[in-house]
Amino acid sequence: MDLNDLRIAVMIVSFALFLGILAWAWSARRRKSFDEAARYPFLDEQRGAEPNGDKR
């Protein structure tokens, strides 16, 4: 096994990991929690308070 074979193996493993993360992120089971997390910044603005509890 030479260096090029090792590079190919690392590339294939990395690509498979990328596809796994992509499938996880786009899965229908995760959509609800991701949509909820996307609304977090707007919830703070609606409350009108700083993170430490002080009003603006």
JOHU-V111118 format. One line per field, one symbol per residue. ss: DSSP state (h for helix, s for strand, l for the rest). phi: phi as a letter, one per 30 degrees, with the letter a starting at -180 (. if undefined). psi: psi as a letter, one per 40 degrees, with the letter a starting at -180 (. if undefined). A space follows every 10 residues. Layout:
ss: ???
phi: ???
psi: ???
//
This chain:
ss: llhhhhhhhh hhhhhhhhhh hhhhhllhhh hhhhhhhhhh hhhhhhhlsl llllsl
phi: .cdddddddd dddddddedd dddddcdddc edddddddde dddddddibd edjddd
psi: hadddddddd dddddddddd dddddeidde dddddddded dddddddfii deeii.
//
